[in-house]
Amino acid sequence: MTIAPWFPEAKLGIFVHWGIYSVDGVAESWSFYDGRVPYPDYMSQIDRFTASAFDADAWAELFERAGATYAVLTAKHHDGVALYDTDANDLSVVRRAPAGRDLVAEFVTAVRRRGLKVGLYFSHLDWSHPDYATVRPAVQHPVVQDNPYAVPRPGAEEPERWERYLEFHRAQIRELVTRFAPDLLWFDGEWERDERQWRMRELRAELRELAPEMVVNGRMLGHGDYVTPEQGVPVEPPEGPWELCLTINDSWGWQPQDDNHKSPRQIVRTFVETIGGGGNLLLDVGPREDGTITPEQTERLEALGAWVSRHSPAVRGIRRGLPHGHFYGPTAVSDDGRTLFLYVLDRPNDYVVVRGLRNQVLKAYVLGTGTELEHQRVGGLHEVPGWEYVFTTDDDLDPLCTVIALDLDGEVSLYRPHEND
């Protein structure tokens, strides 16, 4: 599987969940699907969605300051409401809401102006479309549970209507690709049908023809470019390219009662665990109905960006770090293999230790300040290297995450016991 080279080098993206659900601050789409809000009440929010303070350039500038290299906007969530001027139906904030603007077009222009890659989120499923809940999958996902927005009653299938839905589905995808030329198409909502019903292989072939360089995420039932775990760093990083999508608080979209925001230190910790495992972090913000991003989320993006700026060599131009066991924390290696970065998440007790490093350490220093650190090789016998002790003091520590750089005498070389089995 090949993927455009910008993606594994990106490291940080910003995910934006914005839609009519921000009017009342309810859960995006799921609030009516789960019966928490009646469907008519949910959809009535479109009459009050103004985007009155939306400034795409201000968003893009904030995302750049956060250290992001790409941004992904929800062009259409599961509720079927498009943030762009779709010709496939009239369910958009352009034609039905007071906003009356193509928000995707403004977003794309502003993000590109800042030199960031453009990502657009699109839900395969559409719980508002009259032809969507017309066929049943061979195996029903537990989340679906015969929900009437997802599937028809047993024996009430109408395959010809599903064909009409697929025509609509493809039409909207073509609109996004041909109008906006996104660098990344971020799909969701694939779980309510099987690969054959979606005809995912056929869709992927069409996307390759329309936009050969475009990256497609993994929610394509086996036909995407990378995997997308949510809300938790995998204990064992996936092989190949991957991306963790994570909320700043507990909600994707704006919900006023949710003040459980992760601290800047928690966000940085997740970030370095992700990039040390070879992945990207897609960090989510949920703007208010008027298009403003809350101070709490803005402050965290700015804190992350300040940390990234101080530690750029350990964020840009790196590859995944050492396997578990060599260092008690995340690590990364420079692209040339000659510098090892140790992400020190917790206060050391005098020193940190690297195990199984065959290389000699030429220099150890604190990234961001340049402070040189004492280091010492202890122990070792025959082919088994000793421990590399790197000594620190509290004065050396960054409040969010300290990065120690080890310059090596060659490309990183590790002793792995299984090599001698």
N, C-alpha and C positions, 0 to 999 in steps of 0.2 A: 504494500500500500504506500503510495507516494502522497506527499502533502506539500503545499506551497511552503517554501523555506521560512517565510516570515512568521508562520504560526508557532513552531516550536521555539522560536527565538523571542516571542512576544512577551512572555512572563506575566504580564498584568493586563487585564481587560476590565472594563466597567460594564455591568449589566444594568439596564434600565427597564424596570417594570412600571409602565405608565399607561393608563387607560381610564375608562369611565368609572371603574371601581374606586378611583381616588376621590370621587365626588363625596361619597358618604364614608370613605375609608373602610370599605369592606374587603374581604378576601377576594382576590381577582378570580372571577368566573366560578370558583369553587363554592362561593357563598350561596349561589342559587342551586348549583348542582347537588350540594349536600342538604338543601332544604332550610338553610339558616335565613335566607332572604327570599321572599317570593320572586319568581322570575320577572313579573311586570314591574315590581319595585326596583329590582336590580337594573333593568333596562331603562327605566325612567331617568336614571342618572345621566343618560346621554343628553337630555334636555338642559342639563346644568353644567355640562363640561365646557369650560371656556378657554382653557390654556392662556388666560389673559396676561400672565407674566412670563410666559415661556420665552426664553432667550437661548437659542441653540448655541450661539457663540460663547455665552457664559458657561454653559454645560461643558463644551469642548475645552475651554480654557481650564476649568476645574479638573477635568479628567487628565489633561496633560500635566497639570501641577501634581496630581496624585501619582504620576509615574506610569500611567497607562500608555499602551501603544495601540490599543483597539477598544472599541465600544460597541455594544450590542443593544438595540432598541426593540421592544415588543411591537412589531408592525401590526400583528394581529394575535390576540390571545384566544383562549378557548371559547370566550363569549361571542366570537365572530365579528367584533367591532374593529374595523381597520382604522389605523391612524394615518392612512394615506388615501388618496382619491381613487379607489378601486372602481373599475368599470364593470366588474363582475356582478355587483349588486349595489344597493344604495346604503348598506349598513356601514357607514364610516363617519368619523367625527368631522369630515369635510362637508358632507351633505346633510347630516342629521343633527349635528351639535352646534351650539353657538360659536364654538371655536372656528369652524368654517375655514380651516387651514390644513394644508398638507404637511403634517408635522414630521413625517418621515423625510420628505424632501428637505426641509429645513435642517433636520438633524444630520443628514448625509452631507450636505454642503458644509456645515460648520465643522463637523468632525474631520472631513478631508482637508479643510483649510488649515487645521492644526497638524496635519501630517499623520493623523491616526488612521488605522484601518477601520473600515465600516463593517459592522455585523448587523444583520436583521433577523429577529426572531419571528417565526411563523408557526402557528399551531396547525398540525395536520387535521385535527378534529375541529368541529364547529358545532357547538351545542345550540346555536340559534338557527342553523340552516334547516329548512323543512325537509330536505332530502338526506340529511346525515344519518339519523337513527333508523335506517331502513334495512340493514342486514346485520346478522349476528356472526361473531367470529367462531371458529371451530372450538377454541378454548377461550373462555371469558376471563379477563383479568379480574382478580379479586376486588379491585377498586370499583369496577363497573357495577357488579351485583344487580343486573337487570335494571339499571337506572334508565328511565324513559328518555333522558336527554342523550343517552349513548346507544341504546339498542331497542329494536322493536320487541313486542311480545313474541314468545315462541309461536311459530306458525303464521306470523303476520309480516314476514319479510317481503320486500318489494325490490328485487334486484335491479329493475330498470331505473328506479329512482336513485339507487346507489351509483349507477353509471352516470346519471346527471350530476350527482355530487362530485364524482371524480373529475368531470369536465370543469366544474366550478373551481375545485381545488387546484387543478393544473393551471387554470387561467390566472388565478391570483399569484401563484408562484412565478409564472412567466412575467407577470407585471412587475413583481419585485426585482427579478433578475435583469430584465431588459430596461427598466426605467432607472434603476439605482445602481446597477452593477456592483453589488456588495462583494467585499472581499471574503465574507463569511456568511453563510446561510445557516441559521441556528434553529433547527427544527425541534418541535416538542409535540406531545399528544399522539404518539404513534401506538400506544398500548391498547387501544380499543378495537383494533383490527389486526389481522395477521398480515404477513409480508405479501402473500398472494393477493389478498383483497386490496391492499394499497397499491399493488404493482410497483413496489419500491425499486426493483431492478430496472424496470422501464423508466421510472422517474429519474433515477440516478444517471442512466444513459442519456436522457434528454438534458439534464443539467450539465453533464460533461460536454455535450455539444454546444449548449448555449454559452457556457462560461467555463472553459477548461481549467483555468487557474483558481477558480473559486473554491474555498474550503467549505466542506459540509460536515456538520457535527454528526455524532454517532446515533442520533435518534431516528435512524432509518432502517431499523431491523436488519442490521448486517451490511448496510451499504454506505456507511459514513466513513469519515476520515480519522476520527478520534473518539475516545470515550469521555463521558461527562458525568462523573460522580457528583453528588450534591451534598452539601452541608457537613462534610466531614472528610478529612484527609485519609485516604486509604492507608492501612497499616503497611501493606506491601504496594508500592507504586505500580501502576499498570505498565506493561511493556508498551513501547511506542509512545506517540503523542497523546496527551490527555489534558483535561481541564477540570478544575474544581470550581463549581458555582456555589457561592456562599453569600448569605444575607448579612448585612451589618447588624441588624437586630434579629427578630425572629420572623419577619414578614418580607415577602417579595415586593408587594406594592405598599403604598402609604397607608398605615393604620394608626390613627392618632393615639390609641391606648397602648401601643407597643413601644415602651421605653427601655426595653431590655437590650441596649446596644452593647456590642462587644467593645472592649477597650482598645485603644490603638495598639497596646502591647499584644493583646490576643490576636488582633488582625495581622500584625507583623509576624507573629509566631506561625499562624496558619500559612501566610505567604511564603516564608522561608522553608517550611516543611514541604510545601507544594513544589516550589522551584527546585529545591534540593532533590526531590524525587523525579525531576524531569518534566513537571507539568506547568500549566499556566493557572493563575487564579483569576476567575471571573467574579469580581466583587459587585454585589447588587446594591443599587439605590432605588428608592421608591419616591418619586417626586409627588408633591401635592397636586391637586386638581389644576391649580393655576400654572403649574410648570416649575415651581420653585423647589429646590432641594433643601431639606431641613438643615438647620445649623448643626445638629448632632451628627448627621451624616457628612456634611461638609467638613466639619472639624476632623473627622476620622480620615477622610480622604486626604486632607492636607497633611495630617501627621504621618500617614503612610508615605506620601510623596516626599516629605522632608527626610524621612529615613532612607528611602530609595536614593535620593540625591546624594546623601552622605556616603552611601555604600554602593555606588553604581557599578564598580568592577565585580562585585559579588552578585549582581542582578543581570547585567548585560554581558553577553559574550561568555556564557557559562554552559556547562552540561551537567547532567545529573551526577550526584555525589557518590560517596562510598556506600557499599552495602552495609546493612545493619551489623553492628558489633565492632566496627573499627573506631567509632566515635559515638559517645552518648549524646547525640543531637544531630540535626540536619547538617549536611555538608554539600558543597558543590565544587566543581573542578573547572578551571578556566579552559577555554576552547583549545588552547595549545597544550593542555595537560600538565603545565609546569607550575601552576599555583593551586593550592588546595585552600578552600575557604571553609572555616568552621563557624557555624552559626551558634553562638553561645546564648542560649535562651534563659538560663537561670544563673544566679550568682555562684561562681566557682569557689571552692574552698581551697584557695592558694594556687591551684593549677587545673588545667584540663589535659587530657591524655588522648593521643592517637595510637591505635594498635595496628600492627601488621603492615606498617609503611616501610617498604624496602628502601625508598629514597632517603638520601641525606637532606636535612632541612638547612638551607643556606641562610634563611632569614625568617623570623617570625615577627609580625607587627600587627597593630590594631588598625583595621581599615577605617578611614575617616579622619584619624588623627595622625597616623604614621608612627605612633609610639612603638619603638622596638621592644620586644619581649624576650626575656631570657628563656632558653629552651635547652633541654638535655635529653640525650638518648640513654635509657636505663635498661640493663638486662639484654637479653637476646643470646641465642646459641645456634651456631652453624647457620642453617638457612632460615631460621626463625628470627625475625627482627625483634628488637627490644621495643619498649614503650617510649614514645616521644612525649616528654613532659613539656608543657608550655605554661610558664608561670605568669600569673596576673595579680593585680591589686584592684581594689574597688575603684580607684581613680581611672582605671582603664575601661570601665564598663559603660556601655550605652544604655540609657534607661529603657529602650524598647527591645533591642537585641544587639549584642556585641558581635562583630565579625572579626575573627582572627585570620590573617592571611599567612600561609606558609609557602615561601618560595622554595622550590625543590631543585635538585641537581639534574633533573631530567623529567620526562613524562612520568606521571604518577604510576607507581608499580606497587602492587599489594601482594602480601603473602596470604594465600587462602588455603587452609588445611586440606581441603578436599583435593587440591592439586597433587598431593602426595599419597592419596589413598590407593 
